[in-house]
């Protein structure tokens, strides 16, 4: 089991090698990998919100049409 700890001055926990990662591969990969939110992820989120709003408007208009 890997032990998690936080470096002083950092809110991001780091992972120490444990019995489940004796070679430290997980630690090396996490140190080498940096994830940033790009424009594509923001556009995908925006498209999802627009789609959800459109679906809600369609359902609302059908409900109002059926109530007449």
Backbone as a chain_set.jsonl record, in Angstrom:
{"seq": "XXXXXXXXXXXXXXXXXXXXXXXXXXXXXXXXXXXXXXXXXXXXXXXXXXXXXXXXXXXXXXXXXXXX", "coords": {"N": [[0.842, -1.17, 0.0], [0.625, 2.162, -0.88], [2.073, 4.996, 0.662], [0.749, 8.125, 1.367], [1.809, 11.463, 1.367], [2.208, 14.959, 2.101], [4.118, 17.474, 0.638], [5.947, 20.061, 2.288], [4.513, 23.269, 1.985], [3.04, 22.6, -0.204], [-0.05, 21.654, -1.578], [-0.617, 19.371, -2.845], [-0.691, 15.93, -2.61], [1.994, 13.577, -2.491], [3.241, 10.414, -3.699], [4.713, 7.715, -2.096], [6.918, 4.986, -2.718], [5.71, 1.73, -2.167], [4.803, -1.521, -0.85], [3.2, -2.393, -2.929], [4.275, -1.204, -5.117], [7.134, -1.814, -5.727], [9.264, -1.112, -7.391], [9.006, 1.557, -7.843], [7.713, 2.629, -10.026], [5.177, 3.798, -10.351], [5.527, 6.191, -8.928], [7.509, 7.407, -10.473], [6.165, 7.753, -12.91], [4.056, 9.44, -12.133], [5.511, 11.683, -11.401], [6.543, 12.427, -13.839], [4.379, 13.035, -15.389], [2.243, 15.59, -16.327], [-0.784, 17.194, -16.013], [-2.936, 19.305, -17.689], [-5.688, 21.521, -18.065], [-7.012, 21.883, -21.128], [-8.108, 23.813, -24.017], [-9.827, 22.189, -25.454], [-11.078, 20.521, -23.548], [-12.555, 22.405, -22.126], [-14.272, 23.274, -24.173], [-15.653, 20.902, -24.651], [-16.981, 20.603, -22.217], [-18.604, 22.889, -22.296], [-20.159, 22.274, -24.565], [-21.554, 20.063, -23.568], [-23.087, 21.276, -21.551], [-24.661, 23.025, -23.093], [-26.039, 21.147, -24.624], [-27.484, 19.808, -22.593], [-29.11, 21.899, -21.682], [-30.583, 22.397, -24.002], [-31.94, 19.954, -24.311], [-33.526, 20.062, -22.013], [-35.134, 22.293, -22.615], [-36.526, 21.322, -24.865], [-37.949, 19.193, -23.705], [-39.531, 20.669, -21.93], [-41.032, 22.259, -23.702], [-42.498, 20.273, -25.037], [-43.972, 19.281, -22.903], [-45.535, 21.493, -22.277], [-46.99, 21.706, -24.67], [-48.462, 19.357, -24.614], [-50.068, 19.829, -22.463], [-51.959, 21.585, -23.302]], "CA": [[0.0, 0.0, 0.0], [1.436, 3.364, -0.992], [1.838, 6.003, 1.701], [0.606, 9.462, 0.813], [2.209, 12.556, 2.234], [2.204, 16.266, 1.442], [5.352, 18.231, 0.792], [5.722, 21.367, 2.909], [4.245, 24.324, 1.018], [2.324, 22.043, -1.342], [-1.325, 21.035, -1.219], [-0.734, 18.145, -3.629], [0.003, 14.807, -1.971], [2.877, 12.773, -3.33], [3.125, 8.994, -3.398], [5.966, 7.014, -1.862], [6.885, 3.582, -3.128], [5.329, 0.816, -1.096], [4.878, -2.926, -1.22], [2.512, -2.62, -4.201], [5.074, -0.575, -6.183], [8.506, -1.92, -5.218], [10.24, -0.502, -8.289], [8.799, 3.003, -7.891], [7.245, 3.012, -11.36], [4.064, 4.738, -10.185], [6.082, 7.474, -8.507], [8.212, 7.989, -11.618], [5.174, 8.182, -13.901], [3.335, 10.611, -11.631], [6.415, 12.829, -11.428], [6.794, 12.811, -15.226], [3.128, 13.376, -16.052], [1.592, 16.819, -15.895], [-2.08, 17.317, -16.659], [-3.49, 20.656, -17.685], [-6.984, 21.617, -18.723], [-6.845, 22.598, -22.38], [-9.294, 24.415, -24.622], [-10.735, 21.121, -25.874], [-11.881, 20.083, -22.413], [-13.522, 23.479, -21.851], [-15.282, 23.234, -25.229], [-16.464, 19.716, -24.419], [-17.857, 20.935, -21.092], [-19.59, 23.852, -22.797], [-21.075, 21.547, -25.442], [-22.416, 19.263, -22.711], [-24.047, 22.172, -20.903], [-25.606, 23.481, -24.121], [-26.887, 19.998, -24.939], [-28.408, 19.576, -21.482], [-30.094, 22.981, -21.692], [-31.45, 22.18, -25.158], [-32.818, 18.826, -23.989], [-34.508, 20.541, -21.037], [-36.09, 23.157, -23.321], [-37.373, 20.47, -25.696], [-38.877, 18.492, -22.819], [-40.465, 21.649, -21.407], [-41.963, 22.658, -24.762], [-43.413, 19.141, -25.269], [-44.871, 19.23, -21.749], [-46.508, 22.59, -22.431], [-47.854, 21.386, -25.804], [-49.352, 18.276, -24.198], [-50.986, 20.355, -21.452], [-52.995, 22.416, -23.948]], "C": [[0.884, 1.229, 0.0], [1.067, 4.354, 0.106], [1.786, 7.378, 1.043], [1.093, 10.47, 1.835], [2.22, 13.84, 1.425], [3.525, 16.953, 1.701], [5.053, 19.556, 1.471], [5.549, 22.449, 1.841], [3.479, 23.851, -0.2], [1.048, 21.39, -0.852], [-1.517, 19.705, -1.934], [0.009, 17.016, -2.94], [0.892, 14.083, -2.974], [2.774, 11.33, -2.868], [4.523, 8.421, -3.201], [5.817, 5.58, -2.329], [6.542, 2.717, -1.935], [5.448, -0.608, -1.576], [4.229, -3.189, -2.578], [3.252, -1.992, -5.377], [6.555, -0.607, -5.782], [9.547, -1.254, -6.111], [10.083, 1.017, -8.398], [8.316, 3.507, -9.236], [6.111, 4.027, -11.268], [4.547, 6.124, -9.803], [6.776, 8.168, -9.68], [7.234, 8.508, -12.664], [4.43, 9.427, -13.419], [4.215, 11.846, -11.606], [6.634, 13.332, -12.856], [5.547, 13.302, -15.941], [2.55, 14.647, -15.459], [0.31, 16.963, -16.693], [-2.531, 18.756, -16.565], [-4.799, 20.647, -18.469], [-6.796, 22.479, -19.971], [-8.169, 23.135, -22.895], [-10.306, 23.347, -25.029], [-11.632, 20.635, -24.753], [-12.921, 21.137, -22.051], [-14.63, 23.483, -22.903], [-16.208, 22.033, -25.066], [-17.447, 19.946, -23.271], [-18.96, 21.883, -21.527], [-20.613, 23.158, -23.692], [-22.037, 20.671, -24.634], [-23.48, 20.102, -22.021], [-25.095, 22.679, -21.891], [-26.556, 22.351, -24.494], [-27.906, 19.712, -23.847], [-29.491, 20.644, -21.437], [-31.077, 22.807, -22.846], [-32.431, 21.039, -24.892], [-33.896, 19.252, -22.995], [-35.554, 21.427, -21.698], [-37.04, 22.347, -24.201], [-38.399, 19.739, -24.839], [-39.932, 19.449, -22.268], [-41.481, 22.071, -22.46], [-42.949, 21.534, -25.072], [-44.417, 19.009, -24.125], [-45.945, 20.304, -21.871], [-47.479, 22.309, -23.572], [-48.862, 20.3, -25.424], [-50.397, 18.775, -23.192], [-52.12, 21.18, -22.068], [-54.174, 21.631, -24.379]], "O": [[1.807, 1.323, 0.809], [-0.107, 4.524, 0.435], [2.666, 7.743, 0.263], [0.819, 10.341, 3.028], [2.238, 13.803, 0.195], [3.998, 17.012, 2.835], [3.985, 20.125, 1.243], [6.343, 22.535, 0.904], [3.283, 24.621, -1.14], [1.044, 20.67, 0.147], [-2.479, 18.987, -1.659], [1.213, 17.123, -2.705], [0.57, 13.995, -4.158], [2.279, 11.055, -1.775], [5.407, 8.617, -4.035], [4.716, 5.028, -2.334], [7.026, 2.946, -0.827], [6.106, -0.885, -2.578], [4.646, -4.094, -3.301], [2.883, -2.23, -6.528], [7.157, 0.436, -5.528], [10.612, -0.869, -5.627], [10.935, 1.687, -8.981], [8.487, 4.683, -9.557], [6.084, 5.003, -12.017], [4.031, 7.123, -10.303], [6.642, 9.379, -9.856], [7.444, 9.575, -13.24], [4.197, 10.356, -14.192], [3.713, 12.957, -11.775], [6.881, 14.519, -13.067], [5.65, 13.925, -16.998], [2.388, 14.766, -14.244], [0.324, 16.863, -17.92], [-2.511, 19.357, -15.491], [-4.983, 19.869, -19.405], [-6.461, 23.659, -19.875], [-9.217, 22.934, -22.282], [-11.513, 23.578, -24.957], [-12.813, 20.366, -24.972], [-14.052, 20.795, -21.705], [-15.799, 23.673, -22.568], [-17.409, 22.134, -25.313], [-18.604, 19.534, -23.345], [-20.122, 21.698, -21.165], [-21.809, 23.429, -23.587], [-23.211, 20.557, -24.986], [-24.636, 19.691, -21.918], [-26.279, 22.753, -21.563], [-27.754, 22.58, -24.662], [-29.062, 19.407, -24.139], [-30.657, 20.34, -21.184], [-32.274, 23.045, -22.683], [-33.615, 21.147, -25.211], [-35.052, 18.846, -23.121], [-36.739, 21.325, -21.379], [-38.23, 22.655, -24.275], [-39.575, 19.669, -25.195], [-41.1, 19.08, -22.151], [-42.663, 22.225, -22.153], [-44.118, 21.805, -25.343], [-45.577, 18.665, -24.351], [-47.119, 20.054, -21.601], [-48.662, 22.63, -23.468], [-50.005, 20.336, -25.879], [-51.483, 18.205, -23.087], [-53.128, 21.438, -21.41], [-55.119, 22.191, -24.934]]}, "num_chains": 1, "name": "protein.A"}
